[in-house]
Amino acid sequence: METDPSLLARLSARIRDVPDFPAPGVLFKDITPLLADAKSFAQCVNALGAPWRDTAIDIVCGIEARGFIFGAALARTLGAGFVPLRKAGKLPAPTRGVDFGLEYGEARLEIHVDALASGTRALIVDDVLATGGTLAAAAGLVQSLGAEVAGAAVVIELEFLRGRERWGADAPLHTLLRY
């Protein structure tokens, strides 16, 4: 499903570039101006969810932290539940976790062990796809609980980092804005 190019241009105009954050040489794509504009935020969530509307998504799994914002809104739009995928030590009940590499460090992602029933169709949501480590780790974590990864939805894809190549799930990966 193609997203209207004029909508993509309007959304892209709400993304602010922040040089040298969080480290020298990194050009950070800041989504906070998009979030602050109610119309743009709603249009973004609608466009992000469009490919999934008739696909029987049971749960949306949002990746900490900005994936929570889009994931929770998308879960409501799709009539699905929401499960947070959090950084290490943030969830209160027993968890399962996975360690993975980022473009500038290491991280761990965790989920409650009882968050997903076997066979649950899960959509993974995040704000940015960079090197693909976080998204691949999320897919593995969801599958480790017996859930099916129906796909992933990401607002921004940084194509030059080739993160799409690491998407290991045999499921669609939908991104809105590509840089």
C-alpha positions in Angstrom: 0.0 0.0 0.0 1.4 3.3 -1.1 1.2 6.3 1.2 0.2 9.7 -0.3 3.5 11.5 -1.2 2.1 14.8 -0.1 1.3 13.4 3.3 4.8 12.0 3.6 6.2 15.4 2.7 4.0 17.1 5.4 5.2 14.5 8.0 8.8 14.8 7.0 8.6 18.6 7.4 7.7 17.9 11.1 11.0 15.9 11.7 13.8 18.0 13.1 17.5 17.2 12.4 19.7 17.5 15.5 23.4 17.2 14.7 25.9 15.3 17.0 23.2 13.7 19.2 23.5 11.4 21.1 27.2 11.2 19.9 29.4 13.3 17.6 28.8 12.5 13.9 25.2 11.3 14.5 22.4 13.2 12.8 19.4 12.5 15.1 15.9 12.6 13.6 13.8 14.3 16.3 10.1 13.3 16.1 8.9 15.7 18.9 7.7 18.4 16.5 5.6 15.8 14.7 4.1 14.6 18.1 3.3 18.2 19.1 1.2 18.8 16.0 -2.1 16.9 16.7 -3.1 16.7 13.0 0.3 15.4 11.9 0.5 12.9 14.7 -3.0 11.5 13.9 -2.1 11.3 10.2 1.2 9.6 11.0 -0.6 6.9 13.1 -3.3 6.4 10.5 -0.7 6.0 7.7 1.5 3.7 9.9 -1.6 1.5 10.6 -3.0 1.4 7.1 -1.4 -1.8 5.9 -2.5 -3.6 9.1 -6.2 -2.7 9.3 -7.5 -5.9 8.0 -4.8 -8.3 9.1 -6.2 -9.5 12.5 -3.5 -8.0 14.8 -4.0 -9.1 18.4 -1.2 -7.2 20.1 1.0 -4.2 19.3 4.5 -4.5 20.8 6.0 -1.0 21.2 9.8 -0.7 21.7 11.0 1.7 24.5 10.7 4.5 24.5 9.3 6.3 21.4 7.9 3.1 20.1 5.5 3.3 23.1 4.0 6.5 21.8 3.3 5.2 18.3 2.6 1.7 19.4 -0.1 2.6 22.0 -1.8 4.9 19.5 -1.7 2.3 16.8 -3.0 -0.4 19.1 -6.0 1.8 19.8 -6.5 2.4 16.1 -6.3 -1.3 15.3 -8.5 -2.4 18.2 -5.5 -4.4 19.6 -3.9 -4.7 23.0 -0.5 -3.1 23.8 2.6 -4.8 25.2 5.8 -2.8 26.1 9.2 -4.1 25.1 11.4 -2.4 27.7 15.0 -1.7 28.5 16.6 -4.1 31.1 15.2 -3.9 34.7 12.2 -1.7 34.0 9.4 -4.4 34.1 8.1 -5.5 37.5 7.1 -9.1 36.9 9.3 -12.0 35.6 10.8 -11.2 32.2 12.5 -12.8 29.2 15.3 -10.7 27.6 17.7 -10.5 24.7 21.0 -8.6 24.4 21.8 -6.9 21.1 24.1 -4.4 19.5 23.2 -0.8 18.6 24.9 1.5 16.2 26.8 3.0 19.1 26.7 0.5 21.9 25.0 -2.5 23.4 21.5 -2.9 24.9 19.0 -5.4 26.3 15.3 -5.6 25.6 12.8 -7.4 27.9 9.2 -8.5 27.9 7.0 -10.1 30.7 7.1 -13.8 30.3 3.3 -13.9 30.3 2.7 -11.0 28.0 2.0 -13.0 24.8 0.0 -16.2 24.4 1.2 -18.8 21.9 -0.2 -18.0 18.5 -0.9 -14.3 19.2 -0.4 -12.2 16.1 1.9 -9.3 17.1 2.8 -6.1 15.3 6.2 -4.6 16.4 6.3 -0.8 16.4 9.2 1.7 16.8 10.0 5.2 15.7 13.3 4.6 13.8 14.9 1.7 11.9 18.6 2.3 11.9 21.0 -0.7 11.9 18.1 -3.1 12.6 19.5 -4.6 15.8 16.6 -3.4 18.0 13.9 -4.5 15.6 15.5 -7.9 15.0 15.9 -8.4 18.8 12.2 -7.5 19.3 11.1 -10.0 16.7 13.2 -12.8 18.3 11.8 -11.9 21.7 8.2 -12.0 20.5 8.8 -15.3 18.8 10.5 -16.8 21.9 7.1 -16.6 23.7 5.4 -18.5 20.9 3.7 -15.5 19.3 3.7 -14.9 15.6 5.3 -11.7 14.3 2.7 -10.4 11.8 5.1 -7.6 10.8 6.7 -4.3 11.9 5.7 -0.7 11.5 8.3 2.1 11.8 8.0 5.8 11.2 11.5 6.5 10.0 13.9 4.3 8.1 17.6 5.4 7.8 18.2 3.5 4.6 22.0 4.2 4.5 22.4 2.0 7.6 20.8 -0.9 5.9 18.8 -2.1 8.9 16.1 -3.7 6.7 18.7 -6.4 5.9 18.7 -7.5 9.6 14.9 -7.8 9.8 14.9 -11.6 10.3 11.2 -12.2 10.7 9.4 -13.7 7.7 6.9 -10.8 7.8 6.3 -7.4 6.2 8.2 -4.4 7.4 6.3 -1.1 6.7 8.1 2.3 7.0 6.7 5.7 6.3 9.7 8.1 5.9 13.0 7.1 4.4 16.2 9.0 4.7 
